[in-house]
């Protein structure tokens, strides 16, 4: 479909003529200001979103470090317990309590009486995604007809 150049000139001259009216010019300027403010707001939202992603990542890393620290504290408490010292004395030095006898059983005999353990393939857990990112992904999947 070809647009007539006379029609475009008429539209342009009509627009220029309407700009002479102060009310119409004010509306055009107002719309331009609103668009500029909206554009800067979108930029601020984008920066805020990237900062929220960084904060969420830092919080997750912090939680992992806290869990590792707690695990190490529990291991240290176990290593300092009498139960651990007794087990190590039995394993490494062959020591026993008074009145106990140590019986050595070959590995193949011990394994023949051990229960069979089925090893299953466990799927990795899903990584948690920030709710805003999940929301965007859901909408993208909806519009792109993905399952």
Buried (B, 14 or more C-beta within 10 A) or exposed (E): EEEEEEEEEEEEEEEEEEEEEEEEEEEEEEEEEEEEEEEEEEEEEEEEBEEEEEEBEEEEEEEEEEEEEEEEEEEEEEEEEEEEEEEEEBEEEEEEEEEEEEEEEEEEEEEEEEEEEEEEEEEEEEEEEBEEEEEEEEEEEEEEEEE
